[in-house]
Amino acid sequence: MHGTEDPMFRPEHGEALAREIPGARYVPLEGAGQELPPQVWDVAIPEIIAITRS
């Protein structure tokens, strides 16, 4: 997961990182920066649950 408004690392960094990690995938969090604001919870929480169950 990577915030599309991250002020330190542009989303392209998250995409590149996901390409380098076997089995990883890039999940953009629209409007998020270095935090998880409520508007991204419907994406972030299921992703966190999915990865912890695998």
mmCIF file as Biopython writes it, N, C-alpha, C and O atoms, coordinates in Angstrom:
data_model
#
loop_
_atom_site.group_PDB
_atom_site.id
_atom_site.type_symbol
_atom_site.label_atom_id
_atom_site.label_alt_id
_atom_site.label_comp_id
_atom_site.label_asym_id
_atom_site.label_entity_id
_atom_site.label_seq_id
_atom_site.pdbx_PDB_ins_code
_atom_site.Cartn_x
_atom_site.Cartn_y
_atom_site.Cartn_z
_atom_site.occupancy
_atom_site.B_iso_or_equiv
_atom_site.auth_seq_id
_atom_site.auth_asym_id
_atom_site.pdbx_PDB_model_num
ATOM 1   N N  . MET A ? 1  ? 0.847   -1.168  0.000  1.0 0.0 1  A 1 
ATOM 2   C CA . MET A ? 1  ? 0.000   0.000   0.000  1.0 0.0 1  A 1 
ATOM 3   C C  . MET A ? 1  ? 0.892   1.230   0.000  1.0 0.0 1  A 1 
ATOM 4   O O  . MET A ? 1  ? 1.932   1.282   0.656  1.0 0.0 1  A 1 
ATOM 5   N N  . HIS A ? 2  ? 0.442   2.212   -0.760 1.0 0.0 2  A 1 
ATOM 6   C CA . HIS A ? 2  ? 1.215   3.448   -0.850 1.0 0.0 2  A 1 
ATOM 7   C C  . HIS A ? 2  ? 0.260   4.610   -1.100 1.0 0.0 2  A 1 
ATOM 8   O O  . HIS A ? 2  ? -0.586  4.541   -1.991 1.0 0.0 2  A 1 
ATOM 9   N N  . GLY A ? 3  ? 0.393   5.663   -0.325 1.0 0.0 3  A 1 
ATOM 10  C CA . GLY A ? 3  ? -0.433  6.842   -0.506 1.0 0.0 3  A 1 
ATOM 11  C C  . GLY A ? 3  ? -0.109  7.578   -1.792 1.0 0.0 3  A 1 
ATOM 12  O O  . GLY A ? 3  ? 1.060   7.800   -2.106 1.0 0.0 3  A 1 
ATOM 13  N N  . THR A ? 4  ? -1.127  7.953   -2.530 1.0 0.0 4  A 1 
ATOM 14  C CA . THR A ? 4  ? -0.911  8.668   -3.788 1.0 0.0 4  A 1 
ATOM 15  C C  . THR A ? 4  ? -0.435  10.095  -3.562 1.0 0.0 4  A 1 
ATOM 16  O O  . THR A ? 4  ? 0.059   10.736  -4.490 1.0 0.0 4  A 1 
ATOM 17  N N  . GLU A ? 5  ? -0.578  10.600  -2.339 1.0 0.0 5  A 1 
ATOM 18  C CA . GLU A ? 5  ? -0.156  11.965  -2.008 1.0 0.0 5  A 1 
ATOM 19  C C  . GLU A ? 5  ? 1.015   11.978  -1.029 1.0 0.0 5  A 1 
ATOM 20  O O  . GLU A ? 5  ? 1.210   12.954  -0.306 1.0 0.0 5  A 1 
ATOM 21  N N  . ASP A ? 6  ? 1.781   10.912  -1.005 1.0 0.0 6  A 1 
ATOM 22  C CA . ASP A ? 6  ? 2.932   10.817  -0.105 1.0 0.0 6  A 1 
ATOM 23  C C  . ASP A ? 6  ? 3.928   11.925  -0.441 1.0 0.0 6  A 1 
ATOM 24  O O  . ASP A ? 6  ? 4.429   11.973  -1.565 1.0 0.0 6  A 1 
ATOM 25  N N  . PRO A ? 7  ? 4.226   12.820  0.510  1.0 0.0 7  A 1 
ATOM 26  C CA . PRO A ? 7  ? 5.123   13.928  0.224  1.0 0.0 7  A 1 
ATOM 27  C C  . PRO A ? 7  ? 6.606   13.527  0.186  1.0 0.0 7  A 1 
ATOM 28  O O  . PRO A ? 7  ? 7.437   14.289  -0.308 1.0 0.0 7  A 1 
ATOM 29  N N  . MET A ? 8  ? 6.934   12.364  0.693  1.0 0.0 8  A 1 
ATOM 30  C CA . MET A ? 8  ? 8.339   11.950  0.734  1.0 0.0 8  A 1 
ATOM 31  C C  . MET A ? 8  ? 8.706   11.022  -0.425 1.0 0.0 8  A 1 
ATOM 32  O O  . MET A ? 8  ? 9.774   11.158  -1.021 1.0 0.0 8  A 1 
ATOM 33  N N  . PHE A ? 9  ? 7.826   10.092  -0.735 1.0 0.0 9  A 1 
ATOM 34  C CA . PHE A ? 9  ? 8.094   9.113   -1.789 1.0 0.0 9  A 1 
ATOM 35  C C  . PHE A ? 9  ? 6.908   9.068   -2.740 1.0 0.0 9  A 1 
ATOM 36  O O  . PHE A ? 9  ? 5.790   8.744   -2.337 1.0 0.0 9  A 1 
ATOM 37  N N  . ARG A ? 10 ? 7.151   9.386   -3.977 1.0 0.0 10 A 1 
ATOM 38  C CA . ARG A ? 10 ? 6.092   9.387   -4.978 1.0 0.0 10 A 1 
ATOM 39  C C  . ARG A ? 10 ? 5.571   7.963   -5.176 1.0 0.0 10 A 1 
ATOM 40  O O  . ARG A ? 10 ? 6.285   6.998   -4.903 1.0 0.0 10 A 1 
ATOM 41  N N  . PRO A ? 11 ? 4.344   7.828   -5.645 1.0 0.0 11 A 1 
ATOM 42  C CA . PRO A ? 11 ? 3.771   6.494   -5.846 1.0 0.0 11 A 1 
ATOM 43  C C  . PRO A ? 11 ? 4.635   5.572   -6.714 1.0 0.0 11 A 1 
ATOM 44  O O  . PRO A ? 11 ? 4.595   4.353   -6.547 1.0 0.0 11 A 1 
ATOM 45  N N  . GLU A ? 12 ? 5.401   6.135   -7.621 1.0 0.0 12 A 1 
ATOM 46  C CA . GLU A ? 12 ? 6.265   5.316   -8.464 1.0 0.0 12 A 1 
ATOM 47  C C  . GLU A ? 12 ? 7.260   4.504   -7.640 1.0 0.0 12 A 1 
ATOM 48  O O  . GLU A ? 12 ? 7.668   3.416   -8.046 1.0 0.0 12 A 1 
ATOM 49  N N  . HIS A ? 13 ? 7.644   5.032   -6.490 1.0 0.0 13 A 1 
ATOM 50  C CA . HIS A ? 13 ? 8.554   4.283   -5.614 1.0 0.0 13 A 1 
ATOM 51  C C  . HIS A ? 13 ? 7.863   3.037   -5.074 1.0 0.0 13 A 1 
ATOM 52  O O  . HIS A ? 13 ? 8.463   1.963   -5.024 1.0 0.0 13 A 1 
ATOM 53  N N  . GLY A ? 14 ? 6.611   3.179   -4.671 1.0 0.0 14 A 1 
ATOM 54  C CA . GLY A ? 14 ? 5.855   2.026   -4.195 1.0 0.0 14 A 1 
ATOM 55  C C  . GLY A ? 14 ? 5.649   0.993   -5.286 1.0 0.0 14 A 1 
ATOM 56  O O  . GLY A ? 14 ? 5.731   -0.208  -5.030 1.0 0.0 14 A 1 
ATOM 57  N N  . GLU A ? 15 ? 5.382   1.451   -6.499 1.0 0.0 15 A 1 
ATOM 58  C CA . GLU A ? 15 ? 5.215   0.538   -7.632 1.0 0.0 15 A 1 
ATOM 59  C C  . GLU A ? 15 ? 6.513   -0.229  -7.901 1.0 0.0 15 A 1 
ATOM 60  O O  . GLU A ? 15 ? 6.495   -1.442  -8.114 1.0 0.0 15 A 1 
ATOM 61  N N  . ALA A ? 16 ? 7.631   0.490   -7.888 1.0 0.0 16 A 1 
ATOM 62  C CA . ALA A ? 16 ? 8.926   -0.149  -8.135 1.0 0.0 16 A 1 
ATOM 63  C C  . ALA A ? 16 ? 9.255   -1.163  -7.042 1.0 0.0 16 A 1 
ATOM 64  O O  . ALA A ? 16 ? 9.764   -2.246  -7.333 1.0 0.0 16 A 1 
ATOM 65  N N  . LEU A ? 17 ? 8.970   -0.823  -5.804 1.0 0.0 17 A 1 
ATOM 66  C CA . LEU A ? 17 ? 9.229   -1.737  -4.695 1.0 0.0 17 A 1 
ATOM 67  C C  . LEU A ? 17 ? 8.401   -3.009  -4.844 1.0 0.0 17 A 1 
ATOM 68  O O  . LEU A ? 17 ? 8.915   -4.111  -4.650 1.0 0.0 17 A 1 
ATOM 69  N N  . ALA A ? 18 ? 7.129   -2.863  -5.186 1.0 0.0 18 A 1 
ATOM 70  C CA . ALA A ? 18 ? 6.258   -4.026  -5.359 1.0 0.0 18 A 1 
ATOM 71  C C  . ALA A ? 18 ? 6.753   -4.931  -6.483 1.0 0.0 18 A 1 
ATOM 72  O O  . ALA A ? 18 ? 6.633   -6.153  -6.391 1.0 0.0 18 A 1 
ATOM 73  N N  . ARG A ? 19 ? 7.304   -4.348  -7.534 1.0 0.0 19 A 1 
ATOM 74  C CA . ARG A ? 19 ? 7.839   -5.165  -8.639 1.0 0.0 19 A 1 
ATOM 75  C C  . ARG A ? 19 ? 9.039   -5.996  -8.203 1.0 0.0 19 A 1 
ATOM 76  O O  . ARG A ? 19 ? 9.278   -7.072  -8.751 1.0 0.0 19 A 1 
ATOM 77  N N  . GLU A ? 20 ? 9.785   -5.515  -7.236 1.0 0.0 20 A 1 
ATOM 78  C CA . GLU A ? 20 ? 11.006  -6.196  -6.802 1.0 0.0 20 A 1 
ATOM 79  C C  . GLU A ? 20 ? 10.772  -7.263  -5.739 1.0 0.0 20 A 1 
ATOM 80  O O  . GLU A ? 20 ? 11.658  -8.083  -5.495 1.0 0.0 20 A 1 
ATOM 81  N N  . ILE A ? 21 ? 9.619   -7.273  -5.108 1.0 0.0 21 A 1 
ATOM 82  C CA . ILE A ? 21 ? 9.329   -8.233  -4.038 1.0 0.0 21 A 1 
ATOM 83  C C  . ILE A ? 21 ? 8.444   -9.340  -4.596 1.0 0.0 21 A 1 
ATOM 84  O O  . ILE A ? 21 ? 7.311   -9.077  -4.998 1.0 0.0 21 A 1 
ATOM 85  N N  . PRO A ? 22 ? 8.940   -10.567 -4.626 1.0 0.0 22 A 1 
ATOM 86  C CA . PRO A ? 22 ? 8.133   -11.665 -5.155 1.0 0.0 22 A 1 
ATOM 87  C C  . PRO A ? 22 ? 6.789   -11.788 -4.417 1.0 0.0 22 A 1 
ATOM 88  O O  . PRO A ? 22 ? 6.747   -11.812 -3.187 1.0 0.0 22 A 1 
ATOM 89  N N  . GLY A ? 23 ? 5.724   -11.864 -5.168 1.0 0.0 23 A 1 
ATOM 90  C CA . GLY A ? 23 ? 4.396   -12.019 -4.595 1.0 0.0 23 A 1 
ATOM 91  C C  . GLY A ? 23 ? 3.738   -10.732 -4.144 1.0 0.0 23 A 1 
ATOM 92  O O  . GLY A ? 23 ? 2.569   -10.737 -3.756 1.0 0.0 23 A 1 
ATOM 93  N N  . ALA A ? 24 ? 4.473   -9.628  -4.188 1.0 0.0 24 A 1 
ATOM 94  C CA . ALA A ? 24 ? 3.900   -8.342  -3.742 1.0 0.0 24 A 1 
ATOM 95  C C  . ALA A ? 24 ? 3.069   -7.729  -4.855 1.0 0.0 24 A 1 
ATOM 96  O O  . ALA A ? 24 ? 3.234   -8.057  -6.030 1.0 0.0 24 A 1 
ATOM 97  N N  . ARG A ? 25 ? 2.185   -6.845  -4.469 1.0 0.0 25 A 1 
ATOM 98  C CA . ARG A ? 25 ? 1.429   -6.061  -5.441 1.0 0.0 25 A 1 
ATOM 99  C C  . ARG A ? 25 ? 1.271   -4.656  -4.901 1.0 0.0 25 A 1 
ATOM 100 O O  . ARG A ? 25 ? 1.250   -4.433  -3.691 1.0 0.0 25 A 1 
ATOM 101 N N  . TYR A ? 26 ? 1.162   -3.730  -5.806 1.0 0.0 26 A 1 
ATOM 102 C CA . TYR A ? 26 ? 1.026   -2.316  -5.459 1.0 0.0 26 A 1 
ATOM 103 C C  . TYR A ? 26 ? -0.444  -2.002  -5.241 1.0 0.0 26 A 1 
ATOM 104 O O  . TYR A ? 26 ? -1.280  -2.289  -6.098 1.0 0.0 26 A 1 
ATOM 105 N N  . VAL A ? 27 ? -0.758  -1.416  -4.099 1.0 0.0 27 A 1 
ATOM 106 C CA . VAL A ? 27 ? -2.128  -1.001  -3.789 1.0 0.0 27 A 1 
ATOM 107 C C  . VAL A ? 27 ? -2.095  0.492   -3.485 1.0 0.0 27 A 1 
ATOM 108 O O  . VAL A ? 27 ? -1.629  0.894   -2.419 1.0 0.0 27 A 1 
ATOM 109 N N  . PRO A ? 28 ? -2.589  1.326   -4.416 1.0 0.0 28 A 1 
ATOM 110 C CA . PRO A ? 28 ? -2.591  2.764   -4.155 1.0 0.0 28 A 1 
ATOM 111 C C  . PRO A ? 28 ? -3.691  3.154   -3.170 1.0 0.0 28 A 1 
ATOM 112 O O  . PRO A ? 28 ? -4.800  2.622   -3.217 1.0 0.0 28 A 1 
ATOM 113 N N  . LEU A ? 29 ? -3.372  4.080   -2.289 1.0 0.0 29 A 1 
ATOM 114 C CA . LEU A ? 29 ? -4.351  4.622   -1.348 1.0 0.0 29 A 1 
ATOM 115 C C  . LEU A ? 29 ? -4.612  6.062   -1.772 1.0 0.0 29 A 1 
ATOM 116 O O  . LEU A ? 29 ? -3.839  6.965   -1.450 1.0 0.0 29 A 1 
ATOM 117 N N  . GLU A ? 30 ? -5.698  6.265   -2.491 1.0 0.0 30 A 1 
ATOM 118 C CA . GLU A ? 30 ? -6.024  7.560   -3.080 1.0 0.0 30 A 1 
ATOM 119 C C  . GLU A ? 30 ? -6.179  8.649   -2.015 1.0 0.0 30 A 1 
ATOM 120 O O  . GLU A ? 30 ? -6.988  8.538   -1.094 1.0 0.0 30 A 1 
ATOM 121 N N  . GLY A ? 31 ? -5.386  9.689   -2.171 1.0 0.0 31 A 1 
ATOM 122 C CA . GLY A ? 31 ? -5.472  10.839  -1.285 1.0 0.0 31 A 1 
ATOM 123 C C  . GLY A ? 31 ? -4.679  10.717  0.007  1.0 0.0 31 A 1 
ATOM 124 O O  . GLY A ? 31 ? -4.609  11.673  0.779  1.0 0.0 31 A 1 
ATOM 125 N N  . ALA A ? 32 ? -4.083  9.564   0.253  1.0 0.0 32 A 1 
ATOM 126 C CA . ALA A ? 32 ? -3.322  9.373   1.484  1.0 0.0 32 A 1 
ATOM 127 C C  . ALA A ? 32 ? -1.880  9.822   1.290  1.0 0.0 32 A 1 
ATOM 128 O O  . ALA A ? 32 ? -1.346  9.797   0.181  1.0 0.0 32 A 1 
ATOM 129 N N  . GLY A ? 33 ? -1.267  10.229  2.386  1.0 0.0 33 A 1 
ATOM 130 C CA . GLY A ? 33 ? 0.142   10.590  2.380  1.0 0.0 33 A 1 
ATOM 131 C C  . GLY A ? 33 ? 0.895   9.625   3.265  1.0 0.0 33 A 1 
ATOM 132 O O  . GLY A ? 33 ? 1.045   8.454   2.916  1.0 0.0 33 A 1 
ATOM 133 N N  . GLN A ? 34 ? 1.374   10.097  4.411  1.0 0.0 34 A 1 
ATOM 134 C CA . GLN A ? 34 ? 2.095   9.260   5.368  1.0 0.0 34 A 1 
ATOM 135 C C  . GLN A ? 34 ? 1.157   8.763   6.475  1.0 0.0 34 A 1 
ATOM 136 O O  . GLN A ? 34 ? 1.623   8.312   7.522  1.0 0.0 34 A 1 
ATOM 137 N N  . GLU A ? 35 ? -0.122  8.839   6.257  1.0 0.0 35 A 1 
ATOM 138 C CA . GLU A ? 35 ? -1.112  8.436   7.252  1.0 0.0 35 A 1 
ATOM 139 C C  . GLU A ? 35 ? -2.191  7.595   6.578  1.0 0.0 35 A 1 
ATOM 140 O O  . GLU A ? 35 ? -2.214  7.472   5.354  1.0 0.0 35 A 1 
ATOM 141 N N  . LEU A ? 36 ? -3.078  7.021   7.375  1.0 0.0 36 A 1 
ATOM 142 C CA . LEU A ? 36 ? -4.217  6.275   6.853  1.0 0.0 36 A 1 
ATOM 143 C C  . LEU A ? 36 ? -5.497  6.997   7.259  1.0 0.0 36 A 1 
ATOM 144 O O  . LEU A ? 36 ? -6.114  6.640   8.263  1.0 0.0 36 A 1 
ATOM 145 N N  . PRO A ? 37 ? -5.904  8.011   6.492  1.0 0.0 37 A 1 
ATOM 146 C CA . PRO A ? 37 ? -7.118  8.737   6.831  1.0 0.0 37 A 1 
ATOM 147 C C  . PRO A ? 37 ? -8.355  7.869   6.599  1.0 0.0 37 A 1 
ATOM 148 O O  . PRO A ? 37 ? -8.297  6.909   5.831  1.0 0.0 37 A 1 
ATOM 149 N N  . PRO A ? 38 ? -9.460  8.190   7.247  1.0 0.0 38 A 1 
ATOM 150 C CA . PRO A ? 38 ? -10.670 7.370   7.135  1.0 0.0 38 A 1 
ATOM 151 C C  . PRO A ? 38 ? -11.111 7.069   5.701  1.0 0.0 38 A 1 
ATOM 152 O O  . PRO A ? 38 ? -11.694 6.012   5.460  1.0 0.0 38 A 1 
ATOM 153 N N  . GLN A ? 39 ? -10.855 7.952   4.755  1.0 0.0 39 A 1 
ATOM 154 C CA . GLN A ? 39 ? -11.332 7.709   3.391  1.0 0.0 39 A 1 
ATOM 155 C C  . GLN A ? 39 ? -10.631 6.531   2.706  1.0 0.0 39 A 1 
ATOM 156 O O  . GLN A ? 39 ? -11.105 6.066   1.670  1.0 0.0 39 A 1 
ATOM 157 N N  . VAL A ? 40 ? -9.524  6.039   3.252  1.0 0.0 40 A 1 
ATOM 158 C CA . VAL A ? 40 ? -8.849  4.885   2.643  1.0 0.0 40 A 1 
ATOM 159 C C  . VAL A ? 40 ? -9.027  3.602   3.450  1.0 0.0 40 A 1 
ATOM 160 O O  . VAL A ? 40 ? -8.519  2.553   3.054  1.0 0.0 40 A 1 
ATOM 161 N N  . TRP A ? 41 ? -9.726  3.667   4.550  1.0 0.0 41 A 1 
ATOM 162 C CA . TRP A ? 41 ? -9.891  2.481   5.393  1.0 0.0 41 A 1 
ATOM 163 C C  . TRP A ? 41 ? -10.570 1.335   4.653  1.0 0.0 41 A 1 
ATOM 164 O O  . TRP A ? 41 ? -10.224 0.175   4.873  1.0 0.0 41 A 1 
ATOM 165 N N  . ASP A ? 42 ? -11.528 1.637   3.784  1.0 0.0 42 A 1 
ATOM 166 C CA . ASP A ? 42 ? -12.232 0.566   3.080  1.0 0.0 42 A 1 
ATOM 167 C C  . ASP A ? 42 ? -11.319 -0.195  2.124  1.0 0.0 42 A 1 
ATOM 168 O O  . ASP A ? 42 ? -11.658 -1.302  1.705  1.0 0.0 42 A 1 
ATOM 169 N N  . VAL A ? 43 ? -10.184 0.370   1.775  1.0 0.0 43 A 1 
ATOM 170 C CA . VAL A ? 43 ? -9.175  -0.317  0.962  1.0 0.0 43 A 1 
ATOM 171 C C  . VAL A ? 43 ? -8.096  -0.906  1.867  1.0 0.0 43 A 1 
ATOM 172 O O  . VAL A ? 43 ? -7.735  -2.074  1.723  1.0 0.0 43 A 1 
ATOM 173 N N  . ALA A ? 44 ? -7.584  -0.107  2.792  1.0 0.0 44 A 1 
ATOM 174 C CA . ALA A ? 44 ? -6.445  -0.512  3.617  1.0 0.0 44 A 1 
ATOM 175 C C  . ALA A ? 44 ? -6.767  -1.668  4.566  1.0 0.0 44 A 1 
ATOM 176 O O  . ALA A ? 44 ? -5.981  -2.610  4.670  1.0 0.0 44 A 1 
ATOM 177 N N  . ILE A ? 45 ? -7.879  -1.616  5.243  1.0 0.0 45 A 1 
ATOM 178 C CA . ILE A ? 45 ? -8.181  -2.641  6.251  1.0 0.0 45 A 1 
ATOM 179 C C  . ILE A ? 45 ? -8.323  -4.025  5.627  1.0 0.0 45 A 1 
ATOM 180 O O  . ILE A ? 45 ? -7.723  -4.971  6.140  1.0 0.0 45 A 1 
ATOM 181 N N  . PRO A ? 46 ? -9.092  -4.195  4.537  1.0 0.0 46 A 1 
ATOM 182 C CA . PRO A ? 46 ? -9.139  -5.529  3.926  1.0 0.0 46 A 1 
ATOM 183 C C  . PRO A ? 46 ? -7.772  -6.013  3.423  1.0 0.0 46 A 1 
ATOM 184 O O  . PRO A ? 46 ? -7.479  -7.208  3.479  1.0 0.0 46 A 1 
ATOM 185 N N  . GLU A ? 47 ? -6.944  -5.096  2.938  1.0 0.0 47 A 1 
ATOM 186 C CA . GLU A ? 47 ? -5.604  -5.490  2.495  1.0 0.0 47 A 1 
ATOM 187 C C  . GLU A ? 47 ? -4.759  -5.966  3.662  1.0 0.0 47 A 1 
ATOM 188 O O  . GLU A ? 47 ? -4.038  -6.956  3.542  1.0 0.0 47 A 1 
ATOM 189 N N  . ILE A ? 48 ? -4.840  -5.280  4.781  1.0 0.0 48 A 1 
ATOM 190 C CA . ILE A ? 48 ? -4.081  -5.686  5.977  1.0 0.0 48 A 1 
ATOM 191 C C  . ILE A ? 48 ? -4.567  -7.048  6.455  1.0 0.0 48 A 1 
ATOM 192 O O  . ILE A ? 48 ? -3.757  -7.917  6.777  1.0 0.0 48 A 1 
ATOM 193 N N  . ILE A ? 49 ? -5.871  -7.241  6.502  1.0 0.0 49 A 1 
ATOM 194 C CA . ILE A ? 49 ? -6.422  -8.529  6.935  1.0 0.0 49 A 1 
ATOM 195 C C  . ILE A ? 49 ? -5.992  -9.645  5.984  1.0 0.0 49 A 1 
ATOM 196 O O  . ILE A ? 49 ? -5.614  -10.728 6.432  1.0 0.0 49 A 1 
ATOM 197 N N  . ALA A ? 50 ? -6.046  -9.392  4.689  1.0 0.0 50 A 1 
ATOM 198 C CA . ALA A ? 50 ? -5.679  -10.418 3.711  1.0 0.0 50 A 1 
ATOM 199 C C  . ALA A ? 50 ? -4.233  -10.852 3.857  1.0 0.0 50 A 1 
ATOM 200 O O  . ALA A ? 50 ? -3.934  -12.044 3.795  1.0 0.0 50 A 1 
ATOM 201 N N  . ILE A ? 51 ? -3.337  -9.903  4.049  1.0 0.0 51 A 1 
ATOM 202 C CA . ILE A ? 51 ? -1.917  -10.256 4.141  1.0 0.0 51 A 1 
ATOM 203 C C  . ILE A ? 51 ? -1.589  -10.959 5.454  1.0 0.0 51 A 1 
ATOM 204 O O  . ILE A ? 51 ? -0.654  -11.758 5.511  1.0 0.0 51 A 1 
ATOM 205 N N  . THR A ? 52 ? -2.346  -10.671 6.502  1.0 0.0 52 A 1 
ATOM 206 C CA . THR A ? 52 ? -2.067  -11.330 7.778  1.0 0.0 52 A 1 
ATOM 207 C C  . THR A ? 52 ? -2.645  -12.737 7.825  1.0 0.0 52 A 1 
ATOM 208 O O  . THR A ? 52 ? -2.261  -13.534 8.681  1.0 0.0 52 A 1 
ATOM 209 N N  . ARG A ? 53 ? -3.553  -13.049 6.925  1.0 0.0 53 A 1 
ATOM 210 C CA . ARG A ? 53 ? -4.142  -14.390 6.877  1.0 0.0 53 A 1 
ATOM 211 C C  . ARG A ? 53 ? -3.380  -15.333 5.952  1.0 0.0 53 A 1 
ATOM 212 O O  . ARG A ? 53 ? -3.626  -16.539 5.959  1.0 0.0 53 A 1 
ATOM 213 N N  . SER A ? 54 ? -2.471  -14.804 5.169  1.0 0.0 54 A 1 
ATOM 214 C CA . SER A ? 54 ? -1.764  -15.662 4.206  1.0 0.0 54 A 1 
ATOM 215 C C  . SER A ? 54 ? -0.490  -16.234 4.783  1.0 0.0 54 A 1 
ATOM 216 O O  . SER A ? 54 ? 0.219   -16.975 4.102  1.0 0.0 54 A 1 
#
